[in-house]
């Protein structure tokens, strides 16, 4: 159960801390925050956390230094799992993931990949929320296997381009920002007709297993 996973959000920006705490709470996680690396080390000295989401550039004690210390204190967990991994979201933006625990906010709310309904239905919902990001790329681990996905709107026309791979035996409902008037949506080189449940702002399409590219 998500409520059994305790998350520590470490960031010197109050707005970022509040946003992540709110989103994690919605997902059912128990989340607390620290304003810098020193406060984070004090908290993990008194409590046990399964996941740490940490900014890299902070006053007093930076994110990398804090994570190095956290890894030492969490050595029994990281020794036999994935250790630590970094995922880039721009020239100066990175997400550091301790252990094998998922980075829930980035996987579900930026890259936009999550299970759609009961797992037995073998369906995914893919709905990116890029904010001001021009490009976001990663591999989201799901109950059906890894889902590589890339969203890119860094081109001169500003149109969203994407690449995604749906696991075998899985179908996905993909919800994308609606292109400008009279601009066709193309998937795998073919013009596609949006699903009937599309809205004025978003276009919904259905994709089957395999690799897909669109714009």
TAVEN-V982654 format. One record per backbone hydrogen bond with DSSP energy under -0.5 kcal/mol. NH is the residue of the N-H (numbers start at 0). CO is the residue of the C=O. E is the energy in kcal/mol with one decimal. If there is no record, write none. Layout:
nh->[NH	NH]
co->[CO	CO]
e->[E	E]
This chain:
nh->[3	4	5	6	6	7	8	8	9	9	10	10	13	16	17	18	19	20	21	22	23	24	25	26	27	28	29	29	30	31	33	36	36	39	40	41	42	43	44	45	45	46	49	50	52	53	53	54	57	60	62	63	65	66	67	68	69	70	71	72	73	74	76	77	78	83	84	86	88	92	94	95	96	96	97	97	98	100	103	106	107	108	108	109	109	110	111	112	113	113	115	116	120	121	123	124	125	126	126	128	132	135	137	139	140	141	141	144	146	148	149	150	151	152	157	160	161	162	163	164	165	169	170	171	172	173	173	174	174	175	175	177	182	183	185	186	187	189	191	193	194	197	198	202	204	206	209	211	213	214]
co->[0	1	3	4	29	50	6	31	7	52	8	33	11	12	13	14	15	16	17	18	19	20	21	22	24	23	1	4	28	6	8	58	60	35	36	37	38	39	40	41	42	42	5	5	7	51	95	9	55	58	55	55	61	62	63	64	65	66	67	68	69	71	73	73	74	81	96	94	92	89	86	53	84	94	51	95	82	97	101	102	103	103	104	104	105	105	105	106	111	124	122	114	117	118	170	113	172	111	124	109	129	150	148	146	138	139	144	141	139	137	162	135	160	133	154	151	213	149	211	147	209	166	121	206	123	171	204	125	172	173	202	200	179	181	183	189	212	186	184	191	203	194	201	175	173	171	165	163	161	185]
e->[-1.6	-2.1	-0.6	-0.5	-3.0	-2.5	-0.6	-3.0	-0.6	-3.4	-0.6	-2.1	-0.7	-2.2	-2.6	-2.2	-2.5	-2.5	-2.4	-2.5	-2.7	-2.2	-2.1	-1.5	-1.4	-2.6	-0.6	-1.7	-0.7	-2.5	-2.6	-0.5	-1.4	-1.9	-2.4	-1.9	-2.1	-2.6	-1.1	-0.6	-1.2	-1.9	-2.0	-1.7	-2.4	-0.6	-0.6	-2.7	-0.8	-2.9	-2.8	-0.5	-2.3	-2.7	-2.2	-1.8	-2.5	-2.7	-1.5	-2.0	-2.3	-1.1	-1.4	-1.9	-2.1	-0.5	-1.5	-2.2	-3.3	-0.7	-2.5	-0.6	-2.6	-0.5	-0.7	-0.6	-2.7	-0.8	-1.4	-2.5	-2.5	-0.5	-2.3	-0.7	-1.0	-3.0	-0.5	-2.6	-0.5	-1.9	-2.5	-0.8	-1.6	-1.9	-2.2	-3.2	-2.7	-2.7	-0.6	-1.1	-2.3	-2.3	-2.3	-2.2	-0.5	-0.5	-1.1	-1.4	-2.4	-2.7	-2.5	-3.0	-2.8	-3.3	-1.2	-3.0	-2.5	-1.9	-2.4	-1.8	-2.8	-1.5	-1.8	-3.0	-3.0	-0.7	-2.9	-2.6	-0.5	-0.5	-2.9	-3.2	-1.9	-0.6	-0.5	-2.9	-3.8	-2.0	-2.4	-0.5	-3.7	-1.7	-1.7	-3.4	-2.6	-2.7	-2.7	-2.8	-2.2	-2.0]
